[in-house]
Amino acid sequence: MSPTATTVGGYLRDLPADRRVAMARVCSMIRRSARGVRESMRYGLAFYELQGPLFALESTEKRMILFIAEPSVLENYKSLLTGVLEDRSAIEFVDLNRIPLDSLEKIVRDSVAARRERLKTGKAPTQKELLVLWKINEEDAKAPPPVVRIPMKEEVTEEVVVEVVPEEPKEPVEILRAPTFKDPAMTASSRPKVKKATAEEKLVKRTRAKASKDDSAAPKKTTVGKTTAKKSSAKGESSPAEEPKRATVAKKAAVKKTAVKKAPAKKNAAKKTAAE
């Protein structure tokens, strides 16, 4: 029995394997055969109600007991079943492997029909009346209250003074590090030191750069004509540049020759005229 279970499923889960299987079969048969019944846990028993308690199922150490609320129905089937407890209106099952489910199903159906007839003519028995009929002590059958653990106050313990002894200084441990490769060309000490230029040197560099820029921008004089003229004069040939000059000189010389030739002719003509 699991007195702390609140549902029938939890009640069955805590039972041993043999009783769990037998109880589960009977519970499922009651739910299937008695339509409209309400299943609940009360006093450590599985209760099935239909306008009041109708069945109750209890599991003991080695057996199972089914309580029936309609004694007249059980009276009709007592000759077909073994383990009938007439004084408690119950059936006790010792051999859980041989439960007559067919006969129990008929008892359940007849009990539901008897309850409905009783509700038409009078009223159903109360829970208190059925507990007396089933000989279940209400106080003994009640589930014990849940265990509530109250934390106890911590006991006050005496303070223990622990004397701290200073540790002896340990010798320094030399930490070996992996050698690192350094390129001498990349070190600052190996790089050539660059002397910073003064303001005057900067000014001189700027003026020189400007002058060279102006010279490069000015048009360059060609000396090809002179060199060719010199070469042609040395060979006695006239260069293309000296041909116009030579032509003007030749024209002037021709004019002078004609003037010299015309001068004696004019003098002779004047003499002839004077003589006449």
C-alpha positions as CSV (number, residue, x, y, z in Angstrom):
1,M,0.0,0.0,0.0
2,S,1.2,3.5,-0.8
3,P,-0.6,5.8,1.6
4,T,1.0,8.9,0.3
5,A,-0.2,8.4,-3.4
6,T,-2.8,11.0,-4.5
7,T,-3.8,9.3,-7.8
8,V,-4.6,5.7,-8.7
9,G,-1.7,5.7,-11.2
10,G,0.8,6.7,-8.6
11,Y,-0.7,4.1,-6.2
12,L,-0.2,1.4,-8.7
13,R,3.3,2.5,-9.7
14,D,4.5,2.0,-6.1
15,L,3.2,-1.5,-5.8
16,P,5.3,-4.7,-6.4
17,A,5.3,-6.0,-9.9
18,D,2.9,-9.0,-9.3
19,R,0.3,-6.9,-7.5
20,R,0.7,-3.9,-9.9
21,V,-0.3,-6.1,-12.9
22,A,-3.3,-7.6,-11.2
23,M,-4.5,-4.3,-9.8
24,A,-4.1,-2.6,-13.1
25,R,-6.3,-5.2,-14.8
26,V,-9.1,-4.9,-12.3
27,C,-9.0,-1.0,-12.4
28,S,-9.1,-0.9,-16.2
29,M,-12.0,-3.4,-16.2
30,I,-14.0,-1.3,-13.8
31,R,-13.4,1.9,-15.8
32,R,-14.4,0.1,-19.0
33,S,-17.5,-1.6,-17.7
34,A,-18.9,1.1,-15.3
35,R,-19.5,4.1,-17.6
36,G,-19.5,7.4,-15.8
37,V,-17.7,6.3,-12.6
38,R,-15.2,8.7,-11.0
39,E,-11.8,7.3,-9.9
40,S,-10.0,8.7,-6.9
41,M,-7.7,7.8,-4.0
42,R,-9.1,7.8,-0.5
43,Y,-7.8,6.3,2.8
44,G,-5.1,4.5,0.8
45,L,-7.7,2.7,-1.4
46,A,-8.7,3.1,-5.0
47,F,-12.3,4.4,-4.9
48,Y,-14.9,4.3,-7.8
49,E,-17.9,6.5,-7.3
50,L,-21.3,6.8,-9.0
51,Q,-23.5,9.0,-6.9
52,G,-21.5,7.8,-3.9
53,P,-18.9,5.1,-3.4
54,L,-19.5,2.0,-5.6
55,F,-16.3,0.0,-5.4
56,A,-13.0,0.1,-3.5
57,L,-9.8,-1.8,-4.3
58,E,-7.1,-2.5,-1.7
59,S,-3.7,-4.2,-2.0
60,T,-2.3,-6.0,1.0
61,E,1.1,-7.6,1.3
62,K,0.3,-10.7,-0.7
63,R,-3.3,-10.4,-1.8
64,M,-5.9,-8.0,-3.2
65,I,-9.4,-7.2,-1.9
66,L,-12.3,-5.7,-4.0
67,F,-15.1,-4.1,-1.9
68,I,-18.6,-3.9,-3.4
69,A,-21.2,-1.4,-2.2
70,E,-24.2,-3.5,-3.4
71,P,-24.4,-6.7,-1.2
72,S,-27.4,-8.1,-3.1
73,V,-25.3,-8.3,-6.3
74,L,-22.5,-10.2,-4.5
75,E,-25.0,-12.6,-3.1
76,N,-25.9,-13.7,-6.6
77,Y,-22.3,-14.6,-7.5
78,K,-20.9,-16.0,-4.3
79,S,-21.3,-19.6,-5.5
80,L,-19.2,-18.9,-8.6
81,L,-16.3,-17.2,-6.8
82,T,-13.8,-18.2,-4.1
83,G,-12.7,-15.9,-1.4
84,V,-16.0,-14.1,-0.9
85,L,-16.2,-12.2,2.4
86,E,-19.9,-11.9,3.1
87,D,-19.5,-10.0,6.4
88,R,-17.5,-7.3,4.6
89,S,-19.2,-7.4,1.2
90,A,-15.9,-8.1,-0.5
91,I,-13.9,-10.6,-2.6
92,E,-10.4,-11.5,-1.6
93,F,-7.9,-12.7,-4.3
94,V,-5.0,-14.8,-3.1
95,D,-3.8,-16.1,-6.4
96,L,-3.2,-12.9,-8.4
97,N,-2.4,-14.8,-11.5
98,R,-5.9,-16.3,-11.6
99,I,-8.4,-13.5,-11.3
100,P,-11.8,-14.3,-12.8
101,L,-12.2,-11.0,-14.8
102,D,-15.3,-12.3,-16.7
103,S,-17.2,-12.8,-13.4
104,L,-16.0,-9.5,-12.0
105,E,-17.1,-7.7,-15.1
106,K,-20.7,-9.1,-14.6
107,I,-20.6,-8.0,-10.9
108,V,-19.5,-4.5,-11.9
109,R,-22.3,-4.1,-14.6
110,D,-25.0,-5.5,-12.2
111,S,-23.7,-3.2,-9.4
112,V,-24.1,-0.1,-11.7
113,A,-27.6,-1.2,-12.6
114,A,-28.5,-1.7,-9.0
115,R,-27.2,1.7,-8.0
116,R,-29.3,3.4,-10.7
117,E,-32.4,1.6,-9.5
118,R,-31.7,2.6,-5.9
119,L,-31.2,6.2,-6.9
120,K,-34.7,6.1,-8.4
121,T,-36.4,4.8,-5.3
122,G,-34.2,6.2,-2.5
123,K,-30.7,7.3,-1.9
124,A,-27.3,5.6,-2.1
125,P,-25.4,4.7,1.0
126,T,-23.0,7.3,2.3
127,Q,-19.2,6.8,2.5
128,K,-19.4,6.5,6.3
129,E,-22.0,3.7,6.0
130,L,-19.9,1.8,3.5
131,L,-16.7,2.1,5.6
132,V,-18.7,0.5,8.4
133,L,-20.0,-2.2,6.1
134,W,-16.4,-2.9,4.7
135,K,-15.0,-2.8,8.2
136,I,-12.5,-0.2,7.4
137,N,-11.4,2.0,10.3
138,E,-11.5,5.5,9.0
139,E,-8.6,6.7,11.2
140,D,-6.4,3.7,10.4
141,A,-7.2,4.0,6.7
142,K,-6.4,7.6,6.5
143,A,-3.2,8.5,4.7
144,P,-0.6,9.8,7.0
145,P,0.2,13.5,6.6
146,P,3.2,14.3,4.4
147,V,6.4,14.5,6.2
148,V,7.5,18.0,6.7
149,R,11.1,18.5,7.5
150,I,11.8,21.6,9.6
151,P,15.4,22.7,9.4
152,M,17.0,22.8,12.8
153,K,18.9,25.8,14.0
154,E,22.6,25.6,13.5
155,E,24.4,24.8,16.7
156,V,26.8,27.5,17.9
157,T,30.3,26.1,17.9
158,E,33.2,27.6,19.7
159,E,35.6,29.6,17.7
160,V,38.9,27.8,17.2
161,V,41.9,30.0,16.9
162,V,44.4,28.7,14.4
163,E,47.9,29.9,14.7
164,V,49.3,30.8,11.3
165,V,53.0,29.8,11.0
166,P,54.8,32.0,8.4
167,E,56.3,30.0,5.6
168,E,59.9,30.0,4.9
169,P,61.0,32.1,1.9
170,K,61.5,29.9,-1.1
171,E,64.5,30.2,-3.3
172,P,63.8,32.0,-6.6
173,V,63.2,29.7,-9.4
174,E,64.9,30.5,-12.7
175,I,62.5,30.4,-15.5
176,L,64.0,29.1,-18.7
177,R,62.6,30.8,-21.8
178,A,62.9,29.7,-25.4
179,P,65.5,31.8,-27.3
180,T,64.0,34.2,-29.7
181,F,65.6,34.9,-33.2
182,K,66.4,38.5,-33.9
183,D,67.5,39.7,-37.4
184,P,70.5,42.1,-36.9
185,A,69.3,44.0,-40.0
186,M,66.0,44.8,-38.2
187,T,67.5,45.9,-34.9
188,A,67.5,49.6,-34.2
189,S,71.2,49.6,-33.3
190,S,72.4,48.2,-36.6
191,R,70.4,50.7,-38.7
192,P,72.4,53.7,-40.1
193,K,71.6,56.9,-38.4
194,V,70.2,59.5,-40.8
195,K,71.2,63.0,-40.0
196,K,68.4,65.5,-40.0
197,A,68.7,68.3,-42.5
198,T,68.8,71.9,-41.2
199,A,66.5,74.7,-42.4
200,E,69.2,76.2,-44.6
201,E,70.0,72.9,-46.3
202,K,66.3,72.4,-47.0
203,L,66.0,75.9,-48.5
204,V,69.0,75.2,-50.8
205,K,67.5,71.9,-51.9
206,R,64.2,73.7,-52.7
207,T,65.9,76.4,-54.8
208,R,68.0,73.9,-56.7
209,A,64.9,71.8,-57.4
210,K,63.0,74.8,-58.6
211,A,65.9,75.9,-60.9
212,S,66.2,72.5,-62.4
213,K,62.5,72.5,-63.0
214,D,62.6,75.9,-64.9
215,D,65.6,74.7,-67.0
216,S,63.7,71.6,-68.0
217,A,60.6,73.7,-68.9
218,A,62.6,76.2,-71.2
219,P,62.9,75.4,-75.0
220,K,66.3,74.0,-76.0
221,K,68.3,75.6,-78.8
222,T,69.2,73.4,-81.7
223,T,72.7,73.5,-83.0
224,V,72.2,71.2,-85.9
225,G,72.3,74.1,-88.4
226,K,75.7,75.4,-87.2
227,T,77.3,72.0,-87.2
228,T,76.0,71.2,-90.7
229,A,77.1,74.7,-91.9
230,K,80.6,74.1,-90.6
231,K,80.8,70.8,-92.2
232,S,79.6,72.1,-95.5
233,S,82.0,75.0,-95.4
234,A,84.8,72.7,-94.7
235,K,83.8,70.6,-97.8
236,G,83.0,73.6,-100.0
237,E,79.3,72.9,-100.2
238,S,76.6,75.3,-99.1
239,S,74.2,74.3,-96.5
240,P,70.5,74.8,-96.8
241,A,70.6,77.6,-94.2
242,E,73.3,79.6,-96.3
243,E,71.7,79.3,-99.7
244,P,69.5,82.4,-99.3
245,K,72.5,84.6,-98.3
246,R,74.5,83.4,-101.2
247,A,71.7,84.2,-103.6
248,T,71.4,87.8,-102.3
249,V,75.2,88.2,-102.6
250,A,75.2,87.0,-106.2
251,K,72.4,89.4,-107.1
252,K,74.3,92.3,-105.7
253,A,77.4,91.3,-107.6
254,A,75.5,91.0,-110.9
255,V,73.9,94.5,-110.3
256,K,77.4,96.0,-109.8
257,K,78.8,94.4,-113.0
258,T,75.9,95.8,-115.1
259,A,76.5,99.2,-113.5
260,V,80.2,99.1,-114.4
261,K,79.4,98.1,-118.0
262,K,76.8,100.8,-118.5
263,A,79.1,103.6,-117.1
264,P,81.7,103.7,-120.1
265,A,78.9,103.4,-122.6
266,K,77.2,106.6,-121.2
267,K,80.6,108.5,-121.3
268,N,81.1,107.5,-124.9
269,A,77.7,108.7,-125.8
270,A,78.2,112.0,-124.1
271,K,81.5,112.6,-125.9
272,K,79.8,111.9,-129.3
273,T,77.2,114.4,-128.6
274,A,79.6,117.0,-127.5
275,A,81.8,116.6,-130.6
276,E,78.9,117.0,-132.9
